[in-house]
Structure formats: C-alpha cells, structure tokens
Amino acid sequence: MNLTVKAQGGAQQVEVADAIFGTAYNESLIHQIVTSFLAGGRSGTKAQKNRSDVSGGGIKPWRQKGTGRARAGSSRSPLWRTGGVTFAARPRSFVQKVNRKMYRAAMCSILSELVRQERIVIVDNITIDAPKTKKMLEWLAQHEFHDGLIIMSEFDDNVFLGTRNIPHVQVTLSHYIDPVCLVAYDRILVTQAALKEIEESLMP
C-alpha cells in the first residue's frame, strides 16, 4: 500500500508493507498488550512486616490466668500497637508474559488503525535552524500539527529543545516507541526514515 508523505517539494507517495500497515484491528489483543506493558512498569517493591519480622515479642506479656485481662502470647500480635501486619505485603513482580509474535501483531494493528483513521502524518524530514520554541511552532503550524507524538529516526538537538516547552507535544525515537505511547496520542507525526525503521523492526 502507498502512504502520502508531506515533503517540501509537494506531496509524495511511499510504499509500505500491507502486513504492517494494512492489518485488521484486534481490540482484545491491543488491550492485552497495553495492560501487560503497563503492568511490567510497576515496581512491585511494596513491603510490610508481619509478626515474625517485627523485633521483640518473644516472651509472654503476662501469665495466662488470674490477671483479669485477655490472654496474650506476644506483644507483637497484629492486634497490638507496634505489632506485625496481619496480611503483610511482600515484594512481587507484576510482569505478564507476552510472546514476541503477539507484541508484533498488536503494534501492526495499532499502526494500521492509525492509518485508517488518518491520525498519522508522514513528513520527509524535520528541520529547524535553531533550538527555538517559536521556530518549532512555526514548523508544526505549516504541517497542521498542534498536539501529539513526534517520532524521529535520530536525535536532533534543535527539535528536542524546540518542543520541550510545547504542551501536549512529545518527541521520541523510532526504537523507543511502544503500544502505550501510540494509543495515548490522538495524532502521530513520523519522519520517513523513522517510518522505514519501524517497518523493518516489525517485519516477521
């Protein structure tokens, strides 16, 4: 299939693989991949002490009978102040296993849906002569792009610094994209070189 590229000399056509930009939309698979990606980002370091982890409490506070008080075997019981937690949290991993084939299929499904909804804008290159927000805003206005994700193939100081103070505009590199960033933005602006790298990385 062919996609339109906004170039300085006018609109051009670039050929892309149907297996990547022309697949069917699989909502359940995308949901599974996005959920797995977000779960993998959780630290899982929450920890609490149960009654065996709390220091002290080795001696019975008072004798079993005759005091008029309730029987107690340890001062580190969860019922006591400074005691252990009944169901103490432990460090755990929230990672959900997703094989490579499923991940690639979900990425292709997302990219295909972006193309069908005309939410992806392809440009030949992004060039500004100074790291200025004003110049970056002028360039974005020329391409009718005001908010969304910009994907480039290589780091450019002028572009990264020029977009730093623009709200709702994020810049990333092609090998850093993930399902979450693709579904989080309404529009995606990608350079032709970055598009080629994405296509090559998703080829089976």
N, C-alpha and C positions, 0 to 999 in steps of 0.2 A: 504494500500500500504506500501511497505518497502523502506526505505532510507538507504544509506550507511553511516556509522559512521567511521571516521578515529580514531582508538584507538592505544595505544602503542603496544598492542599485535597483531595488524593487523586489517584489515577492518572487521566491524561488521554490522549487519542489525538491524534496529529499525523500529518497526511498528507504523505508524501514520494514522490518520483518513483521509479517502478519501474525506470527506465532507469539510475538511480544506485545504489539500494539493493536492487535485485532482479535483478542480472545474474548470469551463470554464473561459476563460479570458474575462472580461467585461470592455472594454476600457472606455466607456462612464461613467460607474459608478465610476471607479477609478478616472477619470478626475474630476467628480463632488465632490468626497470626498476630493481629494487633494486641489482643489480650495476652498472648504469650510474650510478645516483645515488652509490654508494659510490666508484666509480672517479673520478667528477667531483670528489670531495672531496680526492683525493690531490694533493699539491703538485707532485710531479714535478720538484723542484729539485735532485735528486742530481747531482753533477758531480765528475769526476776529470780529472786532467791526463794526456794521452798524451805521447809523446816529443817531439812538436812544440810542446807547451805548456810544457814544463819549460825553464827558462832554462839556458844553457850547452850544452856538448856539441858545439860547432861544430868543434873540432879533433880529429883522430885521436889517441887517447891515446898510442899508441906505433906504431912502424913495423910494417909488415905482417909482415916476416920477420926472423928472426935473434935474437929475444928469448927464444924458448923458451916464450912464453906464447901463449894462444889469440889469434887475430886479433880486433881490436875496432875499430869505426869511430866509436863515440861513447860518451861516458861517461854518456849519458842513455838508454841502451838499457834496455828493461824487465828485462833480466837483471841489471842493475846496481842497487846500492843508490842511492837518490835518483833513480833513473831514472823514466821515464814508465810509466803503466799500459798493459798490452797492449790490452785492450778497455775503454777508459775510458768510464765512464757519462757521458751527456750529459743536460741538462735536456730534458724531454719532457712532453707532455700525455697524460693517461690518459682524456680525455673520450671517451665513447661516445655517438654521436648517437642521440637518441630523439625522434621527432616528437611533436607535441602530442596527436595522436589516440591514440597508443599509451599515453602517460602518463595521459591521462584515463581510458582503458579499464582500465588497471591499478588506478588509485585506486578506480574504481567496483567493480571485482572484489574488492578488499580490503575495502571498506566493506560490500559485500553479504555477504561471508563472515563478517564480524564480527556482522552482524545475524542471520544464520542460526545461528551458534553461541552467540548470546545473550551476547556478550562486550562489547557496547556498552550503556552506561547513559545515558539521556537525562533530564536534570533541567530544570526550568523556569528556575532561577537558582541561583547560589552566593552566599550572603550570610552573612558573619560580621562582627560589630560591632567587632572588634579584630584586629590582626595578631598573633595568638597561636597557637602550635602546638597548645595544648590545645583551643582552640575549634575549630580546623580538624579535629582528630582526632575531636571530638565530632560535627561535621557529617558527616564521612566515615563514622563508625560508624552514624549514622542511615540512611545510604543503602547500608550494607553494602559499602562500597568501601574497601579497605585498601591496595591497591597497583595502580599502573597510570598511565595518561596522562590528564590533565585538559585538556580543550580549551575555551577560552572565546572570546567574541567581542571582548572589550575588556579592557584591562589593569585589574586590581584589586589595589591595594597590599596589602590585608588577606589576600587569597587567596594571592598570590605569596609574601609574607613568612611567612604561616602554614604553607605547605607546604615552606618551604626546608629545614627540619631533619627532615622526614619521609622516611625511606629508602624507595626504590622508588616514589616518587610524584613525577611531573614535571608541570609546568603549562606550557602553551603557548597561543598564539593560533591562531584558525582559519586565518588566511592564512599561518601558518608550518608547517603540517603537511606531511609528505612520506611517501612509501611506507615508508621505513625506520622512522620513529617509529611508524607504525601497526602494523607487523608485529613490532616489538620488544617490545611490551607485551601481556600476556595480556588486560587489560581496558582499556576506553576509557570515560571519563566525559565527556560533552559537554553543554553547555548548549543549550537550544532555539534561542537566537539564533545560536550558533555552527554548529549543525546546518543552519540555513537558509542561512548564508553559504557553508558547504561545498557545499550542494546547488546554489546559484546559480553558484559558481565552476566546477563540473563540468558544468553544462548545456551541451550542444552548441550 
